[in-house]
Amino acid sequence: MRTPDTPARYRPPAAPALPGAPMAVTDAWLRNRRLSEHTRDAYRRDVAGWLAWCTACQLDPLRASFLHVNEYARALESTLSARTGRPLTSATVARKLSALSSWYDFLVKLRAVDANPVAGADRPRIDRDHSATVGLTPAEVDALLAAADADTGPTAARNRAAVTLLADLGLRVGELVSLDVTDLGAERGHRSVRFVGKGGKARRRALTPGTAYAVDAYLAQRAAAQGVTTHQLTGALLVTASGARLDRHSVFRLVRRLARVAGIPAWAHLSPHSLRHAFATTARAEGVPLEDVQDAMGHADPRTTRRYDRDRHNLDRDPAYTIWAARARRRA
């Protein structure tokens, strides 16, 4: 008898669910992709969630159809986020289904399934002109950096370096915490940093004088504490008091703590990504071409960059003014 939680058109499995242990197949799929460790972990959780749902519904994942995927998507949409206590957003559901689709594409290549059931599923519509991330104004970014400058304690120099890298380069938090000391360098007169960005792409960015100063001050303090020169430092760029790599959760807490000290009203809703949004908005407001901002942020699609630009609908930037001013100059 079909229960409310059982997917439509369920058929009992007649063969092992997957060619090998499910997570072993997932690990093989992830090894086949050029992904950051954070993305690998997220995709692994996404597939594990689908497999758990299939197990609860007594559904063989190899026999799933787009109808099952649709039902799973509806279940996700009614699931409360452990972090916010609110239903999962359309973007989160879409991301989970995207990971699942990639997983099934891998199974198709292994000839474990004939077709990808996610391909025909009804995925949530994502508004590319909207982002749920709470952004920051340039004045608020300045206030947050000032709070970092005024911070005291054994980790103050590290915290200043971390926040400055986020603000001046618009890095993703995963990119920030994955940096190693050896990623720092110099190219054609520029201080630079190299790292692996989203999608496993090698990236390089210039360090502003202010960012370079904050990083140098932190490394000098760290080297002195270890009794070595800065050139002898190894391992992660940003470390804890015990020498372990700083994790993304610590950076989240740092941003909110400094924002609270700075008196930013929305401090409790901010994240490191808020500084990334502010980077894009400020760069565009200062006249940096969209394609340059896109390249700096590592976006494959310019529409993503535009979504980060919170000031894009400001009428001050209406091109009609530019055209009118040019016409006025010609008539003068």
N, C-alpha and C positions, 0 to 999 in steps of 0.2 A: 504494500500500500504506500502511495506517495505521501510523504510528509511535506510541510511547507518549506523545509530546508533542503529538500531533495530537488536537484535540477530537473528541468523538463526532459522528457525522452531518455531517461536513464536506462542504460543497459548494463547488466552485470559484466564485469571484466572476464574475458575468457583466456587471458594471458597475463603474464607479469606486467605490472603497471608501466615499468620503464626498463630499457635495456641496461640493467645494472642498478645499483642503488641510486635513488632519485637525486640526492645531493652530489653524488659522484659525477653524474651526468651534468649537473649544474656547474660544478667546479671545472669540468672539461670545457663547457661552453664559455665560462668566464676567462679561462686561460687562453681561449681562442680570440678574445677581444682585447683591444688596447684601451684599457680603462684605468682610472685612478683607483686606489685601494678603497676610498670612500664609496665610489660608484659601484665597485664590485660588491661591497657589503650591502649596499642598498638593493641591488639586483638580486643578491642571494636571499635577502629577506622577502622580496617581492615574490620570487618563485616559491619559497617555503610557504608563504601565505596561501598561494594558489593550491599547492599540494595538500596543505592541511584542510582547506575547504573541500577538495576532492575526496579526501579520506573521510571527512565527516559526512559527505553525501554519498559515500560508497561509489564513487565515480572513478573509473580508470582514466587518467589524464590523456592516455593515447586514444581514447574513444570520445573525447570531448568535442562538442560542436560549437559553432558560434552562439547557439542558444544557451549553452551552459556558460559561456563566457559572459553573455549578456546578463544572465542571472547573477553571476559572481560580481559583475560590475555594480548591479543594483544593491547587492549585499555590502559592497565596499562603501557605497554612497550613504548607507545608513549606519556605518561603523563610526564610533566616536574616536577621535584622536586621543591617544594617551597623554599627549603634551598639552593640547588646548581644551580638551573636553568637548569639542564641537565636531560635527560630522566632517569627514574627510573632504577636502576641496576637490573640485573637478580636475584641477591640475594634478593633484596627488593621485587620483584614480587613473587619470590618463597616463601618468608616468608609470604606474604599476602595470597597466595593460601594455604599455610600450615595451617594458622589460619582458613581459610574458610573451609578447609577439616575437621578440628577438630570440627568446629561448625556444619557441616552437620552430622558428626558421632553422635553428641549429638541428632540431630533431628531424626536420624534413631532409636536411643534408645528410643526416645519418640513416635516412630511410626508415626511421622508427615510426613516422606518421606520413600519410600521403599528402596532407595539406595543413596549413596553419589555421586553426579555428579562430584565432584572434583577428585574422585579416577581414573576416566578414562580420565581426561584432560591431555593435553600436557604441562607439567610444564617445566620451563626454566632449562637448564642444568647448574649446579653450579660447577665451577672449585674449588675443595677442596684444590688445591695447590696454590690458589691465594687469597689475601685479599686486599681490596681497602684502608684499613687504612694506613695512613702514619706513619711509624715507627720511632724510635729514636735509635741512636747508644748509647753505654754506655757513651761515652764522652759527648754526648748531654744531656743525663739524668743527669749526674753530673753537667753540666752547668745549667740546669733548677733548680736542687735542690740548687745550690749555689745562684741562683737568688732569690729563696724562702727564703734562710737564710739571704740574704741581704735586704729583703723586710722590710719596716717600716710601721707604722700605727696601728690603733686599731685592725685590722683583720690579721695582719702579722703572729701571732702565730697560729691562726686557719688555715691560708693558708699553712703554713709549715707542719702542721699535716696532712692536706688533701693531699698535693702533696706527702709527704713521704709515706702515706698509699697506694697511687696509685702505686708509684714506687717500694716500697719494697715488697708489697704483690700482686701486679698485679690485684687489685680488679676491678670489673666492677663499673662504675660510679653509677649505681643504688644501688649496694651493699654498696658503700661508704656512700651515702647520707641517706641510711636507717638505719645506725648504731645508736644505742642508747648508752648512758653512761653505762647502765647496761650490755651491751654486752661485756664490758671489764672484764677480769678476770685473773686468774693465774692457771696453771695446771702443776703439777710435775716439778716445777722449771722454767716453761716458762710463760712469760707474753703472754696472748692470747686474741683473740677476736672471738666471735661467731656471726653468722648472717645467714639469710636465703638467699641462692643463687638461681641461675636460676633453674626453675622447682620446686621451693618450697622446695629444699633440705637444711637441716640444715648443716651448714659448720662451721669449726673452723680453725683458722690460728694462727701461732706463730707471736708475735711482735718482730722484731729485736731490739737490744738495741737502735739503732738510732731512730726507729719508736716509741718505748716506750718513749724515751726522748722527742720527739717532741709532742706526745700526752699529756704527763704529764705536760710539760711546758704550753701548751695551756689551759689545764683544771685548772692548778694552777692560771693562769691569769684570767680565767673566774670566778673561785670561789672567788678570791679576789675582783673582780668588783661587785659581788653579795653579798659580806660580809658573805660568808658561807665557809665551808670546802669542799674539793674536794669530800669527801664521801657523802656530802649532795646534790650534783648536780644530776639532773634528766633530763629526756627527751632525745632529740636528742643529739648525740655526737658533731656534727658540726652544729653550729647555726649562724644566722645572727645577726646584731647589735640589732635588735628588739627581738631576742630570738626565731625566727621562724627557722624551719629546713632548712638548706642550700639545695638548689635545684640543679639539674643536670646542668641547663643552667649556673648557676653561676660558677660551676666547669669547664665547657667548657671555659668560658671567662677567668677564672683564669689561666688555663693551657696555653692558647694562649698569655695572657699578660706576664706571666713569661718567656715563650719561646722567645717572642720578645725581652724582656730585656736581655735574655741570648745570643741573637744574633744567634738563630737557624734559618737558611734560610727558612725552611718550616713552620714557626710558624703559618701562617694564615691557614694552612691545618691540623694542629694538633688537637687532641681531647684527652680526658682522656684515650680513648682506645689505643692511641699511646703508653702510658706508660705500658699498659697491654701487648702489643706486645713486647715492649722492655724487659719486665720481662721474657717472655718466651724465647726470643732469647738469652739473657744474661745467663739465667739459663742453657740452653743447651750448650752454648759455654764454660761455666765453668764446664761442665761435669756432671751436674745433670741428672740422668736417666729420660728418656721420661715419664715413668709411674709416677714418683714423681712430675714432672712438670704438668702432666695431672691432678693428684689429687689436687695439689695446686690451679689450675685454675678452677677446677670443671667441666672439660670437660668429657662428657660421651663417646666421640669418640676420640681416640688418633690422628686421622687424623686432627681433629680441632686444637689440640695442635701443630701438625707439621706445619700447615698452619701459625700459629702465629710465628713460629721459622724462622725469616728472613734469618738466616745464614745457613740454612740446606743444601744449595747447594754449600757451600764453599768447595773447593777441599781439603783444609787443614784437613777436617774432613772425608775424604774418608777412609773407613775401610781397604782399601788395604794397607795403610801405617802401620796400627796396625798389620795386618797379616805379612807383610814383616819384621817389627821390631821384632816380636816374633820369626820368623824363623831365623833371624840373631842372636838373643840371643841363640837359641838352637844350632846353628852351631859354636858359639864362644867357 
